[in-house]
Amino acid sequence: MQIKLHKITVRELTAGYQDNNENGVRAYGGRLDVRPPYQREFVYKEKQRDAVIDTLTQGFPLNVMYWAVRDDGTFEIIDGQQRTISICQYVNGDFAFTVEHDSLPRYFHNLQPDEQEQILKYELQVYICSGTDSEKLKWFKTINIAGEELTDQELRNAVYAGSWVSDAKRYFSKNGCPAARIGSDYLTGSAIRQDYLETAISWISAGNIEGYMANHQHDASAAPLWQFFQAVITWIETSFRPNRERKKIMKGVDWGMPYKQFKDEVFDCQKIDEEVNRLILDDDVSKKTGIYPYILTRKEKYLSIRACTDAQKLAAYERQGGICAECGEHFELSQMEADHITPWHEGGKTISENCQMLCRECNRRKSGR
């Protein structure tokens, strides 16, 4: 890979700036692709964005940027997208910046001509590199972006960059994207940090995200993923008819598995809601977000039933004289485990009177029944 340092003025960088949403962001007279498929959406907060403009107005050095040369002679940003968009948006008049000496927010067109010229003449240091796609991608992952650590899904987008990722991001990777409009009540994280896309792929692939992306990398359309996602959300809404309070415990659930397994079943919404209410009020249910998966599968692991406290374990051990309640052998406390005498699903509570100590072998055997 060859790397050369160039000095490019803000005037040159911002010439021909266009933000066409899904169709990309261009600058540098249309020759610079500011948002290649593997890049994240704009994520700078206002304070970070203003810091970039403040650096320009005071003439301080800005961190170097990295571009890559494409086969057609145009360029793509490897590192510096956030700074580039901040600069272009300000010069384009998209936001106002508070000038230090008078504390008044001003758009670029509000500045005096000499102040504008100072910004436009500012020289950016850009390393322009040429090499293979794999070399550029490896460099991108090594450099990262302006100190912002990449998420796992952002790295996957880089590894499997192509037509499929570009299309999938239309549905899942922007603030106010279609996925957010219909499914934000059930999703955690951020669309622009690729959490929604990661979740959708995980649902459809049963967690095999890399495998799914590898198989579909060069597909022209991500419509099957979007259609699956819509089907899951529709199933949740029509099967359980959740209100605002119920949606709080449905957020972040891995809905892909239950959808595939139970999508053809008809549920009694009133009966389910009554059980949900009972489980919400049950202090032994430590993980409320596991309530719906439990109701569907009857697997207690989703609820993380509250365990006996150390005090309860010690009291039961002393009460039993160190004798295992199953096999009748004596063990040290460290060799024993707590067990509900009456199981939780039969109404047993996590209280001292319902706690007994079993040796590890007996407890494992009982748990496997």
N, C-alpha and C positions, 0 to 999 in steps of 0.2 A: 504494500500500500504506500502511495506517495502522498506526502502532506506538505502544503506550502502555506505560509502566512500571507494574508492580504489585508489591506486597510480599505474599508468600505464606509462611506459617509452615511449618515442617517437619511440624507436626501436621496442617495442612490437606493438604499434599502427600502424606503417607503414608496418609491415610485411604482405606480401601477398596483398598489395594495388593493386586494379584493378578498372579502370573506363570503364565500358562497355556501356556507353551512356544509351540507353533506358533500357538495362538489369540491370542497377543499378551500384552502387559503393560499393566496399567491402574493408575492412581493418581488422587489428587485426587478421591476419592469416585466413582471410575469414570468421571469426565469427561475424564481425560487419557490419550490413547493414547501410551504411552512408546516404543513401537517401531512406528512406521509402516512401510510396505513398503520405503521407501528407506533406512531406518536400518540400521546394522550390528548384529550381535549384541553382547552384552556382552564387551568386550575389555580392560577395566582389569585390570592386574595387582594383586596384593595390596598392594604399596607405594603405588600410585596410589589405590586404594580407601581405604586407611587414612588417606592424606593428606586426603581429603575429610572423613572423620569427625573427624580431628584439628582441622581448620579449624573445624568446628561446636563442638567442646568448648571451644576456646579463644576462641570468639567473633570470629574473624577473618573478614573479608569473603571470600565465595566468588564466583567469577566469575559474571556474569549469565547467565541462561538465556533461551532464545527459544522461545516457543510460537506456534502459529498457530491461529486460530479456524476451525472447520469450518462448513459450511453449517447443520448441525443444532445449533450452539451449543456443541459439545464442542471439545476442544483436541487438538492433536498436537504433539509435541516437534520443533522444528527443530534446536535445539542444546541439549545438556545431558543427553542420555540416560544417559551414563556416570555422571555425578554423581547424577542422580535415582535410578538403580538402586542405586548404592552407599548412598545415604541410606535408601532404602526397605528394602533388604536388612538393613541394620544394625538399624533400628527393628523390623523383622519378626523379628529373632533369627536370621538366617541365618549370621552370622559374628561372631566376637569381635574386639574392638579393644583394643590395649594402652594403658591409661591412663598418661599420662606420669609422674604423680607417684608411682605405686607399681609401675610396670612389670609389672602383672599383666593378662593378657588377660581382658576381661569382655564378656559379651553385654549388650545393652541392658537386659534384665530384671535383670542383676546390679548395675546402677548404683543409687545412692541416689536417692530421689524427686526431690531438688533437682537432681541431675545429669541425670536424665531430662527434667525440666521445662526445664532450660537448653537442651537440644537441641530439644525440641518447640517451644519459643517462638522459636527462631532464625528470623529473617526472610530469605527468599531473594528476590533481585531478579529478576523475570521480565518480559521484554519480550513483550507479547502483540500479535501482528500479524494483520491481516486483509488479504486480497487474493486474486488469482486463483491457481490451482494453479501456473501457470508462474512467477508472481512468487515464490511460496513456495519452489518448487524452485530457482530461481536464487539466492535468498537462502541457502538451505541449502548449496549448493555453494560459495558465497562465504565463508560463516561457517566451514564445516567443523566438526569436532567436537573440542572441548577440546584443540586442538593436535595431535591425531592425524591425520596426513595420510591422506586417503581413497585407497584403491586404485582402479585403473582400473575394476575390476568393481563396486565400491561406487558409483562415479559412474554407471556404466551402470544399476545397479539403481534409482538415483534418476531418471534420464532416462526409463527405460521402466517405471516403477512401475505396478503393476496386478495383476490376478488371477494372471497367469502367474508373475511374480517371486515373489509370496507363496507359490505352490504349489511352485515350484522350490526355494526355500530350505528346504522341509521335507526334501528329499532331500540337499541339498548344503551347507548353510550352518550346521551346528551341530557342536560337538564330539560325536563318537560318532554322527554322522548315518549314514544307510544307505550313502551313497557312501564314507564313511570306513571303514565296517565291511568292505566288500568290495573296496575299491580303493586303500587308503592306501599299499600297497606300490608302486604305480605312479604316485602323485600327489605333487607337490611343493607346498610352501606350507601354508596353513592354511584349514580349512573356514570358520571364523568371519570370516576376512578375505576370503572369497568366492573364494579361489583354486581350490577344487574345482569350484565352479559355472562359473567362467571356463574351466577346462580342458574340462569336459564340453561346453559350448557350442562351444568352439573345435573339438573333435573332430567334432561332428555337422555343423558349418557350414563346415569346412575353413578356419577362421580368420576367417570373416566374422561375428564375434560381434554387432556392432551390427545388422547386417542381420537376423540370426536373431531377436534380441530385439524388433526393431521389428515383424517379421511376426507374432510370437506374443504381443505385449504384452497383448492382451485375451483370450487363450485362458483358459478356465476351469481347465485342467489342464496340468501339465508332464510328464505321464506318458510321452509319446513320447521326451522327452529322457532320462528315467530308464531307460526300456526300452532305448534305444540304449546308454547307459552300461553297463548290466548285460550287454548282448550283447558289448560290447568286452572287458570284464573276463573274461567266461566264455571268449571266444575265446583270449585270452592264456593263461589257465590251462590250457585243454585242448589248445591247439596246441603249446605249448612246455614245459609241465609244469615251470616254473622252481622251483629250490630257493632257499633264503634268499640264497645268494651271487649267483645269477643275477639275483634281483630288485633287487639293488643297482644294476646297470647298466641295468635296465629302467625305473627310476624317472625320471619326467620326460620320457619319450619321447612324441612326438606319435603316439599309437596310433590316432587316428581314420583317418588316411590308409591305413596298412597294413591295418587291419580292412576297410575298404570294398573295397580292391583284392584282398586275399588270403583273405577269410573263407571262401570255398568250397573252398580248397585243403587237401589233406591232407599234413602234413609228417612227415618222419622225425625224430622227436625226438632220437634218439641221434646221428644224423649232425649235426644242428644243434648239439647240445651239444658235440660234438667240435670243431666249427669255432669255436664261441664260446670254448672253452678255448684254442685256438691263438691267436685274435685278442687275448684278454686278455693272453697272454704275449708278444705282439709289441710290442716297444718303439716301433716306428714308428707304431702306432695311438695317436694322442694322445687321441682322444675315445672312451672305452670305452662311453659311453651310446649311441653310434651303431652298435654292433655288430649289434643285431637289425635295425634299418632297412637296414643294408648287406646282411646275409644275405638279406633279402627282395627288395631292389631291385638289388643289385650296383652301387650308386652309391658310389664312394669318398669323395665329399664328406661323407658321414656320419661317416667315421672321422677326418677331419682328419689325414691322413698327415703325419708329422713332416717338416718342411722341412730342407734343408741349412743348416748354420750359416754365419755370415759367414766364418769361417776356412776352411771347406770350399769356399765359393764362391771366395774369393781364391786358394786353392791350385789349384783347377781352372782359374781364369782365367790364372794365371801358367804353369801347365802347358801350356795351349793357346796362350799368347802373345797372348791377346786375340782369337783367331780363333774365330768361331762354328762349332761342330761340325757344323752342318747346311749353311749356305750358304757357308762359307769366307771370309766378309768379316770385317774387323777392326772392333771396337767398343770403346768405353770400358766399364769395369766397370759403371758406373751404367746403361748401355744394355742390359745382359744379365741373364738370369735363369737360376737353377739348374734342372737337369733330371736325373731319374734315368735313367741309361743303360739299365739293365734295370728296367722298370716294377715298382712294388711288387707288383702283382697277379701278376707272373711270378716273384716271389721276390726281387726287387731290394731291397736294404737302403739306408737313408740313411747311407751311409759315404762317406769321401773317394774311394775307388776307384770308386764308382758314381755320382759327381757329375760332370756336364759343364755347360758354360755355353753357352747359346744366345742369339742376339739375341731381342728381344721378339717380333718377327714370326714367327720360326721356332718359338719356344716355343708361341705361341698356335696356330699351324698344327698343330703336333704334338699339342697338348692336345685339339684338335678332331677328331682322326682317330677 
